[in-house]
Amino acid sequence: MIEAEGRKRGLYRSDDMGDTWTKTSSKPELGWRPWYYEHVTAHPTDPDTVFVMNAKAWKSIDGGKEFEEFHTPHGDNHDLWIDPNDPHRMIACDDGGAFVSLNEGRSWSTIYNQLTAQFYHVAVDDQYPYMVYGTQQDNSSIAVPSRTHTGAITWADCYAAGTGESGYIAPKPGDPNTVMVGAIGSSPGGGDSLQKYDHVSKQIQLISVWPEGYHDGNSSDIRFQWTYPIVYSPHDAEQLYVAGNKVFKSTDEGQSWETISPDLTHADPETMGVSGPLTMDSAGAEMYATIFSMVVSAHREGVLMTGSDDGRVHVSTDDGGSWAEVTPPEMEKFTQITMLAESPHEDGAIYMTAARHKHGDYAPYVYKTTDLGQNWTAITNGLPADDFCRVIREDPKRRGLLYVGTELGVYVSFDDGDNWQPMQGNLPVGPVYDLVVKNDDLVIGTHGRSFWILDDVTPLHELAEGEPAGDHLFKPRDTVRVPEHIFAGFWGRPGGKNYHVTLGQNATFLLEEQDTGHKVKHMIDAGDDVPHGVTINYFLDGAPSEPITLAITDDDGGEVISFTSDIPEEKKDRHGLYLTAAEGMNTFLWPMVLPDGPKMDDSEFHGRAGGPLVLPGAYTATLTVSGTEMSQSFTLVTDPRIDVTVDDLREQQTLLLDIQATIGRVVDGVNTCRRITAQLDGWRDRLQGGDESEDLGDAIDAARRALADVEGSLVQAEFKSEGDTLNYREQLFEKLVGLPPVVSSADSAPTKQSHDVFAKLSGQADELLSKLDGVLAGEVANLNSTLAESGMDIVGT
């Protein structure tokens, strides 16, 4: 493919190793946006078959003369590999991802299994769970829940909030069903393509500031580039600001716009022409001399600050009535102001990141002002010399705790930017375009690795106050008390891929069973859900010589549950959850439940009755290390989406505890039957071949039959695995353990019928355990009398 003037451009072919060339096609679609596409792939065995990858993919079977569309899953095609040994096998990639064909491209594998979204900016709303919004390069804008309470976050949990691929996105404060979306490049019409998305009706209204098409900044009074700022006023959600080369304001959701600034850029004519001498490619991303970042102050209504992509910073203190330039004196012309961020703690304090990578300078540029730009201070100590910066934010709960996103990752400062250190963790290396702090979560939008959330930055809040000396228990954050999904944990086995998270939600994941008893899902084609429970972080200055313990107590000081790091070597001897005790940081997840009930002897299938959720309220975690106790309080709060009273939850918990206690009584009865039956079998073996009386053997058999009759009604002993459950009838134990999932399925008082069924089953338990007492007082006591008269050991009960 040759890019050339006018109709000279096109596809050329050589059959003599490049000595001569013949033009085979002038089809314009083959050479559209040549700097972005333009890959030609020859078939490895057929000299007349050729593929051209462009916005669409094209295929010719006559040596490049005529082309037909070669259908791929997405569009904006970039590359194609054909197996030279088997041309049926192909791998292609486009702006939607990578995909495989085994039949020469007649069908392709899915692109919805790759977490590779390219986000320009990230936003969150004010609902629970909060949604995370972003515009994906060459895909729709998207809203993703921060958690689902089901174990995974899949596409089914998300929705396309408009069709924006390019810019800022802003959910309306107090009304998350209304979302403003910058959609240059993925919306019809001209101009800035500002969309108002209504999630109730699913309608998208174009409310562009100036819906006139343009391809040349020099001939346009109003210029918008690919990612222009969209900001709601923190003081009035009916006031909306957007910025092109000027700032615009609307008070009627975009039905009309007021221009409130002059051109706030250098507007150098040399930078505002068409982008190429051969191809006039100005799709919006190429528009220059525009405002790239904007602050609408939360401290003082009417204070605005803008930063342009060509290196100018302006401030207004009267809502755009007048403007003053406050560009740092040392800032070179054509520096891109990548982000302006207001301090949540200090009026007049603004942080700024800037970049000059387009000029071959990859150094970080980070600044702070405390007087609305009258004076700026560089704060880059500790940042790599070749990793330019795209975004900065201050933590809303800790003054001076800063986060910066760079082209390669994320960094943190605990001292207001005096010193920086990497905070990469398991975040993939890649461009961090934007980040926000929401409810003690750090939400990151990457350009190529999708959204990431650092759940719970409260340990960073403590570290900002100073590094702990020695062992330290961090304060757990307040946690929403939510019951697990009714099918949580039903699917998933270690040793291979799993494909069902719960009914109606499919995702591929690997299940890891940790030595601590925790089960961790590693998602392959879905997002990780927030782990269910309270996260308790602690730092150990060294590995302790003896086990550590963690106790959870309620508001009255009563112990709720406790844990230890003393993990039995044999897996069969472990029960419940255990602590880690490694040198450095450790994390324990408490699922907010009370202890399990007793274990049934001689059965792997019949598990312990799980403890119910604890009630909302205040709790204390106490970690004991080498005799030293450390305590931190935290609160479990009711799900804000649910209208339920504490009395309702207390009634639910009381019933669940009563069911658990009854199951425990049944298990004790089964264990008694099995313990005595084992002794009887031992006596029967001892009597084989002996001259003891026949009466003794009859007494043993009578006692054994009576015990088996009771045990058979208490539990179905033939249940050895799941496959048995259709072949044998459930008994009292199985009926009882089927009741807690009904009672605990939601935050609600139990149904009347749940109480009624429990009353029925509890009555049956009373009858059977009373019958067992009768067997012990009758058949077993009679046998013991016979044994005692013979001078033999009696059967223990």
N, C-alpha and C positions, 0 to 999 in steps of 0.2 A: 504494500500500500504506500502510495506517495501522496503527501500533502503538497499541493502546488496551487498556483494562481488559477482561479476560475475553474474551467472544465478540464484543465490538465491533470487535476488530481484523479486518482483512480487506482485500480489494481493492475499491476504489470507482471508479466511472466517471462522467465528465461528458461530455455532448454539447452543452453550451452555454458552452464556454470557462471552465468552473469555477464558473458561477453556481449550479448545483445538482449534487448528487452522488447516485449510487445505488450501493448496495453490491451487487456481483455475486457475490462468493465469500467464504466464511468458512473455506476450506480451511486448516487449521493449518500445513501444510507450506509454504504460500506465505510465511508470516511467521515462520518459525523463525529464531531468533537475528537479529532485525531490524537490530541495530547492525552486523552483519558482512556481511549480504547486502542483499536488498531492492531490487534494481534491476528496474524494469519497462520493457520495450521494446515499443512499438507497431509493428505492421507498417506500412511506409510507404505501401502501396497498398490493403490490405484492412482496413477499420475494425473487423472482428470478430475479427481475429487478434492475439493479444497473448502476449508471453513474460514470465515472471517468473523471475529468476535467484536461486536459493537453494542450499541444500545439493545439491538436485537442480534441474535446469532443467525448467520447466513451460511448456506451450503450450496455449492455448485458441483454438478457431476459431469460438466462438459468443458472442463479446463478453465473455469472462471469466467465464462461468457454470460451465462444466465444463473441467477441465484433465487433460491426459495428460502423462506424463513426456516430456521432450524430451532425448534421450540425447546426452551430451557425453563426451569421452574420459576425464575424470577425476572431477570433482565439486567441491563448494564453489564454485559458479559466481558470478561477480561482474559480468560485463558482456557485452553483445551489441551488435554493430553490424550493421545490415542496409543493404546498398547501396540508396539510394533510387531509383536508375535501373535496378537489376537485383536484385530481392529474392532471387534464387537465391544471390547472393554474400553470405556472412556471415563475420564475424570474432568469435570469442568468447574469453573468458579465464576461467580458474578457478585454483584453487590448484595445478594441475598445469602451467599454462603457457598459451600462446595457440595458437589453431588456426583453420583456415580451411575453409570449406565452399563448394562451387560448386553444390550441389544442395539448398539450403534445409535443410541440417542432416541430410540422410540419411546422409552420411558426412563425416568430418573428416580434416584432415591430422594428422600425428603430433605429439605433444608431446615426443617423445624426441629433439629436436634443439635444445634450448635449455638452456644451462648456467646455470640460474637457481635452483638448490637453495638453500633457506633453512636454514642450520644454526644450531643453538643452541650446540653444543659440539663439540669435535674431540678425538679420541684416536688414539694410534698403538700398535701392538703391537711385539714384539721379534723378529719374523722378518725374513728378507731375501727379496725387497724387503719393507720394512715396509708394512703396510696402514694406511690412514687411515679412521677411523670417525667417523660423525656421525649425528644424528637429523634428518631433513628435515621441515620443517613440511608437514603434510598429504601426506606420502609415507612410505615405510618408512625405518627406519634402514638405513644402507648401509655397506659396507666396500669401499674403493677402493684398488687397488694404487698405491704411490707411483711405480712404474715397471713396464713390461712387457717391455722389450727388443725390442719389435716396431715401435715408431714411433708408437704412439698408445695411449691408455687409453680403452677403450670400455665400454659397459654389459656386454658379454659377459665382461669381465675382473672385474666387480664382483659382489657378492652382497648380498642383503638380510639383514643380521644382526639378525633380529627385525623387529618391526613398529613400533618406536618413532618417533614424529614430534616428540616434545616436549622431550626432556631430555638429561641426561648419558648417556654411554655409556662402558663400561669393559671392554676386553679383559683377560682374566686374565693377569697376568705369568707367563711361562713356558708358557702354554697358550692360544694365540690362537684355538683352536677354541671356547673358552668366553667368552661376551660377556654382560655385564650391561647391560640397556637400560631406561631410564626411558621408559614408554610410556603416560602419561596421555593420554587422547584418542584412542588408536589401539589399544586393547586391551580385550577383554571383562572383565567383573567390576568391582568397586568398589575404592576405595582408591587406592594409589599405582601400581598396575599395573607393578610391577617384573618384568622378564622375564629369564630365563636362557636364552640361545640357545646351542644345541649345533650347531656347524657340521658335525660328523660325521654326526649323525642328522638334522639340520635341524629338530629338535624345539624348541619354545618352551615352557618351563615358567614359569608365573606364580608368583613367590615373593614376592608383595607382603608388605610389613611388616604391614599391617593391611587385609585385603581387604573393607572395609565401605564402601559408598557413602555419600557425604555431599555436601551442597550448601550448607552453612552452617557457617562456621568457628566460630561461637559455640556451636554444639551438638556440636562434634567435639573430642574430647580429642586426637586425632592429626590433623594437617593436612599435606598435601603439595600443593605447587603444581606448575605445569607443568614447570619445569626444576629438579628437586631434585638435590642432589649425590649421586654414587655414586663411592666411592673405595676402592681396595684399599690395604692396608697395604704400605708399601715394605719392611717387615721380614718379613712373612709373608703369602704370597698366599692363605692360607686365611682371613684376617681381612678382612671386607668391612664398610665403613661406608656408611650412607645417612643422609640428614637430611631431616626434615620440619620441624615446629616443635621437635622433639627430635632427638637423635642416637641411631641404632640401630646395633647391631653383630651380625654373624653370623659364626660359625666353621664352619658346615656348608653353605655355599653357599645360604643362604636358607631352609633347612628350618626354622630357628627364629631368632628375633631377641631380642636383649636391649636394653632401653632403658637408655642410659647417660648421660642428661642430663635435666634438667627442661626446661620450655619456655624457650627461649633467645631469645624475641622479646618485643616490647612487648605483644603480644596485646591490643591496644586493641579493645574490642567494637565501636566505631564503624567499624572497618575490616574486620570479619570477617563481616558479614552477607551476604545475597544481593546480587548485583551491580546489580540494577536494580529500580526501583519497579514496572515493568510486566511485564518478562520476567525470571523468576528464572534468570539465566544464570550458572551457576557450573560450568564444564566442567573446571576444574582450573587453567586459566591464571588464573582470577579469584580463586583461593584466596590469602589474604594472611596476613601474620604467620607467615612460615616462614623457615627457613635457606636462603640463596641460594648460599652458597659455603662450602667447608670445606677445611681443610688437615689432612692426616695426616702428621706430620713424618717425614722421612727421616733426620734427624740424631739424634733421640731417640725411641725407642719410647715410646708412650703420650702424646706431646704432640699435642693437637688444638686447632684454632682454628676458630671458626665466625663467619660474618657473615650477618645476616638482611636480608630485603628491607624491613624497617621500621626499620633503623638501629641494630642492637645487635651488638657484637663480644664474643665470649667465648673464654676459653682454659682448657684443662685440661692438667695435666702428669702425670696419673695415669690416663690412658685413660678419662676420663669419671667417675672417682670423685668429683671435685669440680670446680667451675667458678668462674671469676672473670671479671667483666665488665671489658673493656679498651677500651671504645668511646672514640674520641678525644673529649675534652671539648667541642670546638667543633662536633662533628657534630650536625646537626639531626635531630630525630625524623622518622621515615618516610623517611630516606635509604636508598636501595637499595645494599647492599654487592654490587657486581657480581662481584668476584673477589678472593680471597685467594690469594697465591702465595708459597711458601717459597723463600728463597734457597738454591740448591744449594751455596753456598760458605760460609755462615755460620750456625751454630746460633743460633736465636733471631731471625733476621732474616726478616721477613715484609713483602711488598709488598701493597698493597690499592688497588683502584679502587672508586669509589662514584659514584652518579648521582642527580640530582634532577630529571631532565627531566620526570617525571610531575607535577612541581609548577611547571613553567614555567621551571626553572633549568637551562640547558644547559651550565653551566661544567664543566670537568674537575676531578675530585677524585681525586688520587693521593697515597698515603701510603707511608711506610716506617717500620718499627720494627726495632730491633736487640735488643730485650729482651722479646719476646713480647707487645708491646702495652702495656707500662708507659708508654712514651713514643712518640709518633708525630710524624713530620715530613712536612709537605706538600712534594711534589716535582713541581711543575707548570710550572716556568719554560720557556717556549717552546711550550707547548701552546696551541692556539687557545682563546679565551675562550668560544666557543660550540660546542664539540665535545666532548660528554661521553664518558666512558671506560667500556669494558666489560671489559677484560682487561689484565693485565700479567704478564710473565714475565722472569726473568733468564736470560741465556745460561748453560748449564751449563759451558761451557769458558772463559768470560771474566767474571770478577767485575766487576760494575758495568755490564756491557753489558745494557741493558734494552730491551724491546720493549713497546709499549702499543697496544692496538687501540681505536679510537674509533668513533663513529657514522658517520664518513666515511672512515676509512682507518687507516693504521698509522704509528707514530712510533718513533724510536730515540733512546736516550741512551747516550753513551759514558762518562759520568761519574756513574753511579749515580743518575740522575734530576736532577742539578743543572741540566742543560740538555737540551732535547728538540729534535729536528728531524724533518721529514717524511721518510718512506722509502717513498713511494707507488710510484715506478717505473711499471710497466705494470699495477699492481693497479687494477681499476676502483673508482671512488668508491662506497662503500657501507658498511654496518655490518659491522665486524669483531667478531664475537661471541666468538671464542676463538682462541688460537694456542698452539702448542707447538714446542719445538726438539727435533729428532730427527736424530741422525747428521749434525750440521752443516747441516741443512735447517730452514728456518722454515716450519712448516705452519700455514696460516690457514684458519679456517672463517668464511665470510661469510654474511650473512643476505640472500640474493638473488642472489649471483654464484658460488655453489658453493665448492669447495675450491681453494686456491691454495698452491703451494709455491715458496718462494724457495730454489732449489737452491744450496747451498754458501754459507754465511755466513762462511766462513773469512776472506775479505777484511775483513769487519767486525771479526773478532778482531784482525787486525793494526792496523786503524784505531783500535781501542780502546786500543792501546798508544801511539798518537800518530800524527799525520798524517805521511806520508813527505815528505821534502824532495827535490824534483826528481823525476827518473824513478824508477820503482819497479816491480819484479817481485814480485808476490804469490806466496806459497807455494801451489802447487797442493795440493788435498786428496788424500789417498790414495783411489784409485779401484779399484773392482772390475773386474777384467779379464774381460770377457764377450764371446764371439763374437757378431757380429750375427746376427739371425734369417736363416734361409736365403733368404728372399724379401725381405729388407730392400733397399729401393731399386729393386725390380723394377718397381713401379707408381709413377706420379707423373710428370707432365710440366708444365712451366710453361705459362702462357697460359690457364688455365681450371681449373675444379673437377676434382678427382680423387676417386674413390670407394672405392678399394681400398688399404689399407695393406699388407696381406699376405694370403695365402690364409687364409680363415676369419675375417678381421677387416676389417670394412667401416667406413669413416669418411670424411667429406667434408673435404677439405683443399685448400689452395692450396700449390703448390711454388714457392719462391723460390730461384733460382740466384744466389748472391752472386758479386761479382767475385773474392773470395778462393777460389772453388772450392767453398765449402761449400754444401750444399743444405739448406734449412730448410723444414720442413712447418708450415704455419699451419692448425691444426685449426679446423673450423667447428662440428662437432657431436660432438666427442670431446675428451678431455683430452690435453694435450701429454705425450709421453713424455720421460724424461730423455735429453738428447743423448748419443749413444754416443761415449765417449772421455774424455780428460782435459781439463778446462777450465783454461786458463792465462790469468790476468788480469794486466794490466800497465797502469801509469799513465805517460803521457808528459806532462811538464811543458809541452812545446810540440811542434809538428809538426817532426820532424827534417828537416834539409836533405839527408840521404842515406838510402838504404834501411837499415832495421834488419834484424837476423837473429835467429833463434831456433834453437838447437841442442839436441837431446836426446841425452844420453850415458848409457851404462849404468854399472853399479857399478864397472867396471874403467876407466872414463874413455873408452871407445871411443864414437865418434859413431854413433848409431843412425839419425838422420835430421835434416835441417835445413830451414829455411824462410826466406823473405825477404819483405819488403814491396814488392819491385821487381816489380810486376805488369805484364806486357806489355800494350800498348794493344790489340793484336789478340787476340781470344779464341782464335783458332786457334793462337796461339803460346804459350798458357798450358798449363801442366801441373801437376797436383797442387794443393796448397793454398798459400795466401799469407797473410801477416800484414796487419793494418791498422796504420796509423801515424798516427792522428788525435790531436790534442791532447785530453788527458783520459783517461778509462778506455777500454781496449781489451780484447777477449776473443778468444782463439784456441782452437779445439777440435782437439786431436790425437786421431785415431781409434785410436791405440795400434798402428799398423802400421809395417812396414819399407817402404823405398822401392819404387816400382813398377819393372817391367822396361822394356826398350827398346821404342820405338815402331816398328811396321811401316810402311815407306814406302808412299806412294800408296794408303792405305786409311784411311777414316774408320770403317769397320765393325769392323775388327780392333783391339781396344783393347790397352793395355798389360796385362801380367800383374801383378795386384796383389800387394803385399807382404803376408806373413802377419802375424798378431798377434805382438807381442813377448812375451817370457816374463814371468811374474810376477817381481817383484824391485824393487830400488831404482834410481831414475833421477834424473837432474839436468837441469833446464831452464836454459839460459843465454841470456839476452837481451842482445844487443849494440846499443847506441844511441850513435851518434857516437863510436865507439871505446871506450866504457865497457861493461864486462861486468857483468851482475847474474845471480846463480845462486841457484836454490832446488831443494831435493831433494823427492822425493815417491816413493810406493811404489804399485806395482800389485799388488793382492792377488787371490788365486784366489777364484772364486765360492764362497761358503760352502755353497751347496746341492749342490756337486759333489764326489764322491769321486774325485779324480784326483791323481796325483803330478806333480812337476816333471819327472821323467824321461819320463812319458807326454807331457807338453806339449812337451818338448824333441824327442822323437822325431817328434811331429807337425810341429813347426816345421822340423826338418831335412828331412823329406820335402817339405814345401811349398817350401822354398828350393831343393831339388834340382829340383822340377818347374818352379819359376820360372826357374832357370838353364837348364834344357833348353828351355823355351819361348824364352828369350833367344837360345839358340844357333840355334833354328829361325828366329826373326825375323831374326837376322844372315844366315842362309843365304838367306832370302827377299829381304832387302834387297840381298844380293850379286847374286842372280839378276836382280833388277829393275834394278840399277845397270848391270850389264854388258849386259843386253838393250837398255836405252836407248841405250847406245853403239853396239851392233850396228845398231839401227834407224837411228841417225844415219849410220853407214857405208853402210847400204843406200840411204838417200836420196841420199847423195853419189854413189853409183855409177849412179843412174838417168841414162840417156842418155850415160854415159861410155864410153870405149873400154878400160876396165880389163879384165883377163882374166876369163873365165868362172869360172876356178878360184877367184878371190877371192870372187865371189858365192856359190859353192857352199860355201866355208868359212864364210862368215857364216851361211848358212842352217843348216849343220850345227851350229854352235855355238849358234845360237838355239834349234833343236829340242831339243838336249840340255839347255839351261838350262830351257826350258819344261817338259820332262819332269820335272825335279827339282822345280821350283817347284810344279807341279801336284800333286805328291805331298806337298809340305810344307804347302800352304795351299789352301783353296778360294777362288780369286780371284773367283769369280762371286758370292760373298756381298757384296752391297752394302747390304742392309737386312734387317730381320727377315723380311720377306716372302719372301726368297730361300731361307731355311733349309729349307723343305719341298721345294724344287724342285731342289736340287743336293746332292750328297753331301759330308759333312764329310771333311776330310783330317787329317793329323797335327796341325797347329796346333789345330784345333777340338777334336780328341779330348783333347789335352793341357790346354787351358784348361777343359775340362769336369771335370777331375779335382780341382783345388783345392777347389771347393765341397763335394765329397764328403769330402775329408780334413779340412777345416776346419769342418765343419758343427756340431761340438760339442766341448767340452773333453774330449778322449779321445785315446788312442793310435790311430794309423791302423789300419784293418783290414788283415788279411793280403792280401786281394784288392786293396786299394788299392796296396799295395807291388807286387803281381804285375802289375797293369795298368801301373803306371809303368815297371816293368822292361821290359815288352814295348814300350811306346811309346818309352822311352828308347833301346832297342836299334834300333827303326826310325829314330829320329833319327840315331843313329850311322851307320847304313847309308846314309841319304839324304845326310847331310852328307859322308860319305866319297865317295859318288857324285859330289857337287858338286865335291869336290876333284879327282876324276878328270876331270870336264869342264873344270875350269880348267887342269889339267895336260895335257889332251888337246886337245879341240876348240878351246878358246880359245887355248892356247899355240901350236897349229898355225896358227891365224889370225894371231896376232901375228908368227909367223915369216914368213908370206907378206907381211904388211904391211911388216915390216922390210926384207925383200929388195927391196921396191918403193920403199923410201925414204919410207914413210908412217908416221904416228903409230900407235903400237900401242894396243890396247884395255887400259885400266887395270883391274886386278883388286883 
